[in-house]
Every structure is written in structure tokens, then in C-alpha cells.
Amino acid sequence: MLKMKYRKSSKIIDKETEAGLLLFNTDSGKMVELNITAKLLWQKTGDSFILEDLRRIIKENCNSADNIDKDLSEFIEIALKYELVERDGKN
């Protein structure tokens, strides 16, 4: 799973909010508000990434990295559900 590549959708519009970052997919019409940690992950990753990239961002920027694997899995699950990212089949 760590080597699975993901690619951000090019159809995303973002807007900063008090709670984090609001993302809207202009193709699907799906919208989700990311919390501060998910916002950090979204903004610090490139257009394509693997879970190890996300893990590194958390370790470098967060004091407490408890449950990191669970949190990263939830982030990817939400990102896929709201069509913010897609699996990059070039593995």
C-alpha cells in the first residue's frame, strides 16, 4: 500500500476556511472540508504522491504522530470518495 501512487484531480478548486481547507471537484460536484492536518497533507504534496510522502510530511510537521497509519488510510479513503485523488495505475 505504501508504494501505491495517487494523483490529485486537476478539477479541484480550494478555499481556505477557519477550520481548514474546502475542496470542490468541478467535475463531480463533490465537496469536502479538510481539517488542519489534512490541509497540511494536501498543500505539501505534489500532483502525485505515495503514502510514504504523506507519512514524511506528518513526521516533519506534527509533534504527535500517534495512529499515523490509521489517519493516512482515512485521508486516502476520503480523498478517493470525494474524487480529490485517483489511483495512478502506473505502478
C-alpha positions, 0 to 999 in steps of 0.5 A: 500500500505504501508504494501505491501512487495517487494523483490529485484531480486537476478539477479541484478548486480550494478555499481556505476556511477557519477550520481548514481547507474546502475542496470542490471537484468541478467535475463531480460536484463533490465537496469536502472540508479538510481539517488542519492536518489534512490541509497540511497533507494536501498543500505539501504534496505534489500532483502525485504522491505515495503514502510514504510522502504523506507519512514524511510530511506528518513526521516533519510537521506534527509533534504527535504522530500517534495512529499515523497509519490509521489517519493516512488510510482515512485521508486516502479513503476520503480523498478517493470518495470525494474524487480529490485523488485517483489511483495512478495505475502506473505502478 
